């Protein structure tokens, strides 16, 4: 049984993607526009959003480009109000924006850690503050939070990134308890490795590396079938889900062997 509403037709759906300028966010925007949805594109760089919105002349009337900075609550509120001035409602909010930097114990940098926490975690809360009351007033809709398989359990080089993503997994689970009874969907989206600017600098094996368009198809397919936990590629993500169940001695050995770190 689906844990959220099944979506069979995107033609009358209004979707706001926060983090739409590159990677999974941009690819998801293109796919949803192809499926007939109305899509609001948000990220920090207005020009990148304008370029994406102008790429498909047929879809352009269904596209809004509204820049924001997720580290600023006021910026997110302004963007929401600008979108609602043009649309009757927002059916689905996809929170894709996030950052990544490698960090290990011998190179811990508090300033960088706080920047990543502001972007990956506080940025999501800055979006929830104006979005949740809107969805509750509407009595429907949904919210998708893009976390990462790095949130399943501790990994090398993810000293700060991993904990921010683990917090988002916990957050989505908690939101489901509160929003599902109100008819509001919650989607926890955990991608594996996707070929984006965030992964270009990785110097370790990336099993199951996906292209953004493939990741977007998996994401949208999961939302369409009403899944709560959307994760891909399945072979890799299920391996990590199994690994977290192992005794710590076996888990640490396995991850060190696979990552060579």
N, C-alpha and C positions, 0 to 999 in steps of 0.2 A: 504494500500500500504506500502511495506517495505521502511524504511527510509535509509537503507544501502543495499549493494549488498547481495543477498541470496547466501548462500554457500551450495551446494548440495553434494559435494564430497571433503573430506579433503586430498585425496591421493597425490595431487600435491601442497599442501599448506605448506608454511614455516612459523612457528609460534615461536615467541620469548616470553617466559614467564619470566618476572622479578618478583621475589618473589616465586620461584618454589620449594623451599626446604621443605615446610610444608603446611598444611591446604588446602585452596582452590586452591592455585597455584599448589601444588603437585598433587592434585586430578585431576585438569584440564589437567595437563601434561599427566597423565596416560590415561585419557579418549581420548585425541587427538591422542596419540600414538596408542591406540587401534583402532581408526578410520583411521589410516594410514597416519597421518600428520608427517612432519618433525618438531621436537620440539627442540628448544634451551632452556636449563634450566639455569637460573641465580638466584643467591642469594649470600649472603656473604660467606657461608661455602662450600668450594669446596668438602669436603668429603661427605656431605649430597647430593650434586648434583651428584657426582660419584655413590653413592649407588643407587639413584633413576634411573640414566641412565642404570645401570647394572642389574636392577631388571627384565627386560624383554629382554631376549637374542634376540628374533626375531625383536624387535623394536630398538635394540642398534645401528644398522647402520644408523638409522634416527634420532639419538639423539646426541646433543652436550651439554656438561656441561661446562659453562663458568662463573666463579665466578666474582662478582662485588660488589661494595658498592654504593648504590644509593645516598648516601650523598656526593659522590665524582664524579664530572662531568667527570674528566679525566678517572676514572675507567669505567664509562659507555661508553665513547668513545672507549676505548681500547676493551671492550667486543663486541661492535658493529662491530668494524673492524675485530676482530677475527672470529666472526660468518660469516661475508661477505667474508672472505677469504676461507671459506668452502662451502658457499651456493651461488646460483645465485642471490638471493634476499631475502627480508623478507616481507611476505605478511601481517602478523598480529602481532602486538606487544601488549601484555597484561601486564599492569602495576598493579601488585597485591601486591607488597611489601608495608608493612605498620606496624605500631606499635600502641599500646594502653596502656594507664595507666589511672587509675581513678584519678580525681582531682576535688576538690570542692573549693569554695572561701576561706574557713577557713584553707585549706592546700595548697594554691597556692605556687608553686615552679617554679621560673623563669628558672632555669637551665633545669629542666625536661620539661618544656613547650617548650623551644627552641630545645631540642633534638627531641621532637615529631614533631615539625614544620619542622625541618630539614629532618626527615624521611618521614613523610606523605605528605608534601607539596613541599618543596624544592627538595626532591628526585624525584618527578614527573617532575618538571621543568628540573632537571638534565638529565632526560631521554628524554624529549621532544626536548632538544637542538640538540642532534645528530640524533634523529629519524625523526623529521618533515622534514628536508631537504632531507633525504633519500626517504621518502614516496612521497614527491612532485616531486623529480627527476624521480621516478619510474612511476608517474602518476597513482598510484593505491595502493591498500592495505588498511590497517585499523589499528586503535589504540583503545584499550579498557582500560578504567581507572576504577579501582575498588575503589569506594568510600564507602558509608555505609548509611543505613537508619538514622544513627545518624546525618547525614548532612541535613536532611529535616528540622529540627527545634531543638531548644535548649532542652537538656535532662539533668537530674541530673547526676553527676559524670563524665560528658563529657565536662568539662570546656575548655579543649584544644583540645581533640580528635574531638569533634563535629565541632568546627570551621574549623579544617583542612579538614574535610570531606565535609563540606558545600562549601568550596572553590573549591574542586575538582568537585562538581556538577556544579558550575558556570563555571569552566574551560572547562568541557566537552561540555556544552551548547555553549560556545563561540567558541570552536574549530569546532563544527559542522557547524556554519555559514561559516567559512573559508575553511574547507576541503571538505565538501560535493560537492560544485561546481567543485572541482578538481577531483572528482571520488574517494575520499578517505573516508573510513568509520570511524565513530566515535561511540563508544559504552560506554554508562554510565552504570556502573554495581553497583547496590546498594543491597548488601546482608543484610539480617536481622542477627539474631544470628546464628553463625555456631560453632560447637564444635571443636575449635582449641586451641592451647596454649594461644592465646590472651584472650579467654573467660573463661578459667579454673578458674580464681580467682574471677569471678563475684559472689557476694553474694545477688543478687536480682533475681526475676523471669525473665526468658528469654523465652518469648512466641515464639512458632514455631521453637525451636532450631533444626537446621539441621545438618546432618553429612556432612563432606566435599565432599564425592562422590555425594550426592544428590545436593549440591550446584553447583558442577562442571557440572552436567547434565543440570541444569537450565541455567547456564552461557552459555554453548556451544549451547544449544537449541536456546537461544536468539540471539546469533551471527549467527547461521545458518539461522534463519528466517529474518535476516536483521533488527532487532529491534535497536532502539537507546537507549531506557531506559529499562534495564534488571534488574528486581528486584524480590526478592524471600525471603521467601515464601509469596505468593501473599496475603493471608488473613491478615497476619501481616503487610506487607508493605503498603497495601492499607488502612489499618486502620490508620497508621501513616500519610499517605498522606492526608487522610480526616481530621485528627486531626489538621494538620497545617492550615486548612482553618477556624477553629473555632475562635471565639473571644478569646482574650488572657485570660480573666477571666475563660472561660470554658476549654481552653487548659491546663492552669496550674493546674486546679482542676483535670482534667482527667488523666494527666500524673502522678501527685502525687498519685492518687488513684491506678492506675495500677502498678506503680513501687514500691509503698509503701516507697518512699524516699522523 
